[in-house]
Amino acid sequence: MNLDISVVVPAKDEEESIPELCQWISRVMEAHGFSYEVIFIDDGSTDNTWQQITAIHEANPNIKGIRFNRNFGKSAALQTGFRAAHGKVVITMDSDLQDSPDEIPALYKMVTEDGFQLVSGWKKKRHDPISKTVPSKFFNYVTRKLSGIPLHDFNCGLKAYQSRVVKNITVYGEMHRYIPVIAKWAGFTKITEKVVEHRERKFGVTKFGLERFINGFLDLISITFVSRFRQKPMHFFGTWGTLSFLVGFLFTCKLFYDKMDAIFISRIPVKRDITAQPIFYLALVALVIGVQLFVTGFLAEMFAMQSLSRRDYLIIEKVGLPEPQMKLQD
C-alpha cells in the first residue's frame, strides 16, 4: 500500500474515547483527501477497548488494530505500530482525545513540503495540574540541554515522522519520551516543533504518575550514554581507565619512594601505612562498587539492545492487518 498518512494510536482502557476519536480522524482525512490508515495498539486493555476497535473496523476498513495479550507499555505499542505502518508520513497521537486530529494536515505539510524528518508537538498551553506541569517543564529543560535538540515538549504524544525515520529507529523500554533523541543519534537531524492544541481530558484518568519523571531522567542518562558510546565504548572506558591507571601508578611510585627513603636514605620511621587506616578500605570499597555498578548498567543496556531481535510482543489478535504474527522488537 502507498498511503499518505498512517496514524499510530496506543490505547489502554480507552473504550469511551475511541469512537469519537475515530470519527474525528476520519472526518479530517476525508476533508483533505488523504489516503490513510489508523492503527490502534491495544496495550493490554481490561475494558472493551478491543471490542470498540473491531466494531469500528467493520464499518471503516481504514481503522485497524493490534492487540497485545498484556500491557507492554507505550514504547512497545509505538514500535509495533511503526513496523505495521504503510503511510509515507506517520503520525502518533494519544487515544484520550487530548490531542487534536485537526493538527494532522499542518503536520503532514511540514513533513512533505517543508522537508522536516520529525515534527514534535508543543503543548504550550496545557490543561494539567501544576503537579504535572512544573516537573514537566524541568524535565524538558534538562533533556533540551543534554540532547542539544531545541524542543519544548519532548513527551508530547502528537508527532509526525517521515516513514524512513520510524522504520530505522528502535523504541524500547520506556524510551518513547526520547524518540527525538533516538532519531537524532540515528542521523535524522531535521527536527522541529509545532505548537498544538492540548485539550482537557474528557474520559477516564491519566495512566502516568509522578514516578515517570524519575524513570524519565534515568532513561535520558541511559539513552545519551549508549547513543554516544555503544559503537566505541573503549573511547569512554579506555580514557578513564588510562587516567585511573596513571594516577594509581603515580601514587604507587610515591609510596615506593617514601618506603625506600625511610629504609636507605633518611632512616626515619614512616608514619602508619595508608593501608592500615580503616577509611582507606571504606573508600576503596565504595569506588570499586560504584565502578562495578556503572559498568554493569552499561553492559546490561548493551546486552538489551543486542538481544532485541529475540524479544517479541505476544500479539493475540489483529484486524485489518496481515494475519501472520509479527516479530517485533522491544
Secondary structure per residue as TSV (DSSP state, phi and psi in degrees):
chain	resnum	aa	ss	phi	psi
A	1	M	-	360.0	146.5
A	2	N	-	-123.7	83.8
A	3	L	E	-95.4	155.7
A	4	D	E	-72.0	-47.3
A	5	I	E	-137.1	135.9
A	6	S	E	-113.2	126.4
A	7	V	E	-105.1	118.3
A	8	V	E	-103.3	123.3
A	9	V	E	-128.9	102.9
A	10	P	E	-67.4	141.5
A	11	A	E	-144.1	133.7
A	12	K	S	-140.9	114.9
A	13	D	S	55.5	54.6
A	14	E	-	-125.6	39.2
A	15	E	T	-60.0	-30.6
A	16	E	T	-76.7	-31.8
A	17	S	T	-83.8	-30.6
A	18	I	H	-62.0	-45.1
A	19	P	H	-58.3	-45.2
A	20	E	H	-66.4	-39.7
A	21	L	H	-64.4	-42.3
A	22	C	H	-62.6	-43.9
A	23	Q	H	-62.0	-40.8
A	24	W	H	-66.2	-47.7
A	25	I	H	-62.3	-45.9
A	26	S	H	-61.0	-40.3
A	27	R	H	-62.4	-42.6
A	28	V	H	-66.3	-45.3
A	29	M	H	-62.0	-45.4
A	30	E	H	-68.4	-35.1
A	31	A	H	-65.3	-29.3
A	32	H	H	-105.3	2.4
A	33	G	T	71.0	28.1
A	34	F	-	-83.4	140.3
A	35	S	-	-85.0	136.7
A	36	Y	E	-154.9	168.2
A	37	E	E	-144.2	147.4
A	38	V	E	-118.3	117.6
A	39	I	E	-108.2	108.3
A	40	F	E	-88.0	135.3
A	41	I	E	-111.3	105.8
A	42	D	E	-79.1	104.5
A	43	D	-	-90.0	63.1
A	44	G	S	72.2	38.8
A	45	S	-	-65.3	148.4
A	46	T	S	-108.5	0.4
A	47	D	S	-104.5	-149.5
A	48	N	S	-98.8	28.9
A	49	T	H	-57.3	-47.4
A	50	W	H	-66.4	-37.8
A	51	Q	H	-62.7	-37.4
A	52	Q	H	-65.1	-42.8
A	53	I	H	-63.0	-46.8
A	54	T	H	-66.3	-37.0
A	55	A	H	-67.0	-40.9
A	56	I	H	-69.5	-34.1
A	57	H	H	-61.4	-36.3
A	58	E	H	-61.5	-34.6
A	59	A	H	-88.2	-27.9
A	60	N	-	-138.6	100.3
A	61	P	T	-62.6	-14.5
A	62	N	T	-70.2	-18.2
A	63	I	E	-90.0	120.2
A	64	K	E	-125.1	166.9
A	65	G	E	-152.9	151.2
A	66	I	E	-131.2	134.0
A	67	R	E	-118.3	123.8
A	68	F	E	-82.8	151.4
A	69	N	S	-79.6	-13.3
A	70	R	S	-154.8	176.6
A	71	N	-	-77.0	117.0
A	72	F	-	-104.2	-14.9
A	73	G	-	106.3	164.8
A	74	K	H	-65.6	-37.8
A	75	S	H	-62.0	-42.5
A	76	A	H	-62.8	-41.9
A	77	A	H	-63.2	-44.3
A	78	L	H	-65.2	-43.9
A	79	Q	H	-60.2	-41.3
A	80	T	H	-65.2	-44.3
A	81	G	H	-64.1	-38.5
A	82	F	H	-60.9	-42.6
A	83	R	H	-69.4	-28.6
A	84	A	H	-88.7	-14.7
A	85	A	-	-71.2	144.5
A	86	H	-	-119.2	-3.5
A	87	G	E	-75.5	151.8
A	88	K	E	-74.4	-19.9
A	89	V	E	-123.1	130.4
A	90	V	E	-110.8	126.0
A	91	I	E	-118.2	133.4
A	92	T	E	-110.4	145.9
A	93	M	-	-155.1	159.1
A	94	D	-	-79.5	161.5
A	95	S	S	-97.1	6.5
A	96	D	S	-95.0	9.9
A	97	L	S	71.8	10.3
A	98	Q	-	-83.2	-19.5
A	99	D	B	-96.3	136.3
A	100	S	-	-95.3	122.5
A	101	P	G	-63.0	-16.4
A	102	D	G	-63.3	-15.6
A	103	E	G	-79.3	-14.7
A	104	I	H	-58.2	-48.6
A	105	P	H	-58.0	-41.3
A	106	A	H	-67.9	-40.0
A	107	L	H	-64.3	-41.1
A	108	Y	H	-61.5	-42.3
A	109	K	H	-64.0	-40.0
A	110	M	H	-64.4	-31.2
A	111	V	H	-81.9	-47.9
A	112	T	H	-81.5	-33.1
A	113	E	T	-106.2	-37.7
A	114	D	S	-87.6	-11.1
A	115	G	-	84.2	13.0
A	116	F	-	-78.3	144.5
A	117	Q	S	-89.5	-26.2
A	118	L	E	-147.4	129.1
A	119	V	E	-121.6	119.9
A	120	S	E	-103.5	135.1
A	121	G	E	-70.1	148.5
A	122	W	E	-123.8	107.4
A	123	K	-	-80.8	78.4
A	124	K	S	-63.8	-40.4
A	125	K	S	-111.3	111.9
A	126	R	-	-108.1	146.1
A	127	H	-	-105.9	62.6
A	128	D	S	-131.1	155.9
A	129	P	-	-66.7	158.1
A	130	I	H	-62.1	-27.0
A	131	S	H	-64.9	-16.7
A	132	K	H	-105.2	-35.9
A	133	T	H	-73.8	-40.3
A	134	V	H	-66.3	-50.8
A	135	P	H	-59.6	-33.9
A	136	S	H	-65.0	-41.1
A	137	K	H	-63.8	-41.8
A	138	F	H	-65.8	-43.1
A	139	F	H	-58.8	-46.6
A	140	N	H	-66.8	-35.4
A	141	Y	H	-63.4	-47.2
A	142	V	H	-64.4	-43.5
A	143	T	H	-62.3	-41.0
A	144	R	H	-61.5	-42.5
A	145	K	H	-70.8	-41.3
A	146	L	H	-73.6	-35.4
A	147	S	H	-89.3	-23.0
A	148	G	-	76.2	11.9
A	149	I	-	-100.9	119.9
A	150	P	-	-80.4	62.6
A	151	L	-	-108.5	147.9
A	152	H	S	-95.1	-17.8
A	153	D	-	-144.9	84.0
A	154	F	T	-67.3	-29.3
A	155	N	T	-94.1	6.6
A	156	C	-	-62.9	130.1
A	157	G	S	-72.7	-19.1
A	158	L	-	-89.0	106.6
A	159	K	E	-140.9	156.7
A	160	A	E	-127.9	140.6
A	161	Y	E	-134.8	148.1
A	162	Q	E	-65.2	146.5
A	163	S	H	-57.3	-39.8
A	164	R	H	-66.3	-20.7
A	165	V	H	-68.5	-53.1
A	166	V	H	-70.5	-21.8
A	167	K	T	-82.0	-9.4
A	168	N	S	-124.6	14.3
A	169	I	-	-123.5	160.4
A	170	T	-	-124.1	124.8
A	171	V	-	-109.1	121.3
A	172	Y	-	-139.1	170.5
A	173	G	T	59.6	-118.5
A	174	E	T	-125.2	36.1
A	175	M	G	-82.1	5.3
A	176	H	G	-60.1	-24.3
A	177	R	G	-66.5	-22.8
A	178	Y	G	-116.6	28.5
A	179	I	H	-57.4	-42.2
A	180	P	H	-58.9	-36.9
A	181	V	H	-68.4	-44.1
A	182	I	H	-61.6	-42.9
A	183	A	H	-64.4	-40.2
A	184	K	H	-62.4	-45.3
A	185	W	H	-69.7	-18.6
A	186	A	T	-85.0	-2.2
A	187	G	T	101.9	2.7
A	188	F	-	-95.1	93.1
A	189	T	-	-102.0	-6.2
A	190	K	-	-83.9	79.5
A	191	I	E	-117.3	134.4
A	192	T	E	-144.1	-176.2
A	193	E	E	-136.8	162.3
A	194	K	E	-139.0	132.3
A	195	V	E	-66.0	127.2
A	196	V	-	-126.6	159.3
A	197	E	-	-74.7	135.4
A	198	H	B	-115.5	116.0
A	199	R	-	-95.8	155.7
A	200	E	-	-68.9	146.5
A	201	R	-	-65.5	130.8
A	202	K	-	-95.8	-36.9
A	203	F	S	-131.2	153.1
A	204	G	S	68.7	-166.4
A	205	V	-	-130.9	161.4
A	206	T	-	-64.6	147.5
A	207	K	S	-95.9	0.4
A	208	F	-	-117.6	140.3
A	209	G	-	-111.6	-176.3
A	210	L	T	-65.8	-22.9
A	211	E	H	-62.6	-18.5
A	212	R	H	-65.7	-25.7
A	213	F	H	-73.6	-36.5
A	214	I	H	-65.7	-48.3
A	215	N	H	-62.5	-33.9
A	216	G	H	-62.8	-43.2
A	217	F	H	-69.2	-36.4
A	218	L	H	-63.7	-40.9
A	219	D	H	-65.9	-36.4
A	220	L	H	-63.8	-44.9
A	221	I	H	-61.1	-43.1
A	222	S	H	-62.4	-51.5
A	223	I	H	-67.9	-34.5
A	224	T	H	-65.9	-45.8
A	225	F	H	-67.0	-49.2
A	226	V	H	-66.4	-38.1
A	227	S	H	-62.7	-36.3
A	228	R	H	-81.4	-35.5
A	229	F	H	-119.2	3.3
A	230	R	S	-67.6	-28.6
A	231	Q	S	-88.4	-16.2
A	232	K	-	-143.7	58.6
A	233	P	H	-61.3	-27.9
A	234	M	H	-66.3	-25.8
A	235	H	H	-62.3	-33.8
A	236	F	H	-85.9	-58.8
A	237	F	H	-67.6	-35.2
A	238	G	H	-64.9	-41.4
A	239	T	H	-62.9	-52.6
A	240	W	H	-68.4	-34.0
A	241	G	H	-64.6	-41.0
A	242	T	H	-64.1	-45.2
A	243	L	H	-61.6	-43.5
A	244	S	H	-62.6	-41.2
A	245	F	H	-63.4	-42.9
A	246	L	H	-63.5	-42.6
A	247	V	H	-62.8	-45.6
A	248	G	H	-61.9	-39.3
A	249	F	H	-64.2	-41.6
A	250	L	H	-65.1	-42.5
A	251	F	H	-63.6	-38.1
A	252	T	H	-63.7	-42.8
A	253	C	H	-61.6	-39.9
A	254	K	H	-64.6	-45.4
A	255	L	H	-62.7	-41.8
A	256	F	H	-64.0	-41.6
A	257	Y	H	-63.6	-45.7
A	258	D	H	-61.4	-38.1
A	259	K	H	-67.1	-44.3
A	260	M	H	-65.8	-36.9
A	261	D	I	-64.6	-41.6
A	262	A	I	-68.1	-31.4
A	263	I	I	-84.9	-46.6
A	264	F	I	-107.5	-19.8
A	265	I	I	-110.8	-75.2
A	266	S	S	-79.2	-23.9
A	267	R	-	55.1	29.8
A	268	I	-	-98.8	125.3
A	269	P	-	-58.6	136.1
A	270	V	-	-78.4	158.2
A	271	K	-	-69.8	-178.5
A	272	R	S	-55.8	135.2
A	273	D	-	-59.6	149.9
A	274	I	G	-60.7	-39.8
A	275	T	G	-69.0	-9.2
A	276	A	G	-89.0	-5.6
A	277	Q	S	-92.7	129.9
A	278	P	H	-58.0	-34.8
A	279	I	H	-64.8	-25.2
A	280	F	H	-62.2	-43.2
A	281	Y	H	-71.1	-36.0
A	282	L	H	-63.9	-44.3
A	283	A	H	-65.5	-40.6
A	284	L	H	-62.9	-46.0
A	285	V	H	-63.1	-42.0
A	286	A	H	-63.8	-42.7
A	287	L	H	-65.3	-45.2
A	288	V	H	-63.9	-45.5
A	289	I	H	-64.1	-42.0
A	290	G	H	-60.1	-46.1
A	291	V	H	-65.0	-41.7
A	292	Q	H	-63.7	-41.7
A	293	L	H	-65.5	-41.6
A	294	F	H	-65.4	-46.7
A	295	V	H	-65.1	-38.8
A	296	T	H	-62.0	-42.7
A	297	G	H	-62.3	-41.8
A	298	F	H	-65.0	-46.3
A	299	L	H	-65.0	-37.6
A	300	A	H	-62.8	-40.3
A	301	E	H	-65.3	-40.0
A	302	M	H	-64.7	-44.6
A	303	F	H	-63.3	-38.1
A	304	A	H	-62.2	-41.7
A	305	M	H	-72.4	-34.4
A	306	Q	H	-72.3	-24.1
A	307	S	T	-98.9	14.2
A	308	L	G	-57.4	-38.1
A	309	S	G	-66.7	-13.8
A	310	R	G	-102.0	3.0
A	311	R	-	-111.6	111.7
A	312	D	-	-115.0	150.6
A	313	Y	-	-92.3	137.0
A	314	L	-	-82.9	108.3
A	315	I	E	-98.4	120.8
A	316	I	E	-100.1	-19.9
A	317	E	E	-150.6	151.7
A	318	K	E	-144.7	150.4
A	319	V	E	-133.2	134.5
A	320	G	S	77.8	7.5
A	321	L	S	-131.5	159.1
A	322	P	-	-53.1	143.5
A	323	E	S	-73.3	-37.1
A	324	P	S	-56.6	137.8
A	325	Q	-	-62.6	132.7
A	326	M	-	-82.7	137.2
A	327	K	-	-91.4	96.6
A	328	L	-	-117.0	149.0
A	329	Q	-	-95.9	148.4
A	330	D	-	-83.3	360.0
